């Protein structure tokens, strides 16, 4: 009987680990889907103030958030294609790679979206520099968290 209880506890922990990864994937998929919707709406209703460079920026932002959304949903797809798995470690490492790779185009999209908004408000090249300020702040906060400052 003890062995059955121990196996049951292991199964519960394993299910909880799968659940955590899939919930993270769902959250990131939702975030990227909402951001994609805003950018798509912007692309359909292109403001008359957009110049050529703004249109190119919008296209790049749409493509990058599409890639991010696809990568964020991959742990769920992988879960359903590979179920039942032989190794939780394999599932966890592949899901981790999908999410990390998705963060790169998501970050690019956030930067480009902010740049578009600032450029339409300010109408200047400084919008590229101003759009990078939140990312620089987050970088320094991350480094400060680890006790590193440069």
Buried (B, 14 or more C-beta within 10 A) or exposed (E): EEEEEEEEEEEEEEEEEBEEBBEBBBEBBEBBBEBBEEBBEBBEEEEEEBEEEBEEBBEBBBBBBBBBBBBBBBBBEBBEEEEEEEEEEEBBEBBEEBBEBBEEBBBBBBBBBBBBEBBBEEEEEEBBEBBBEEEEEEEEEEEEEEEEEE
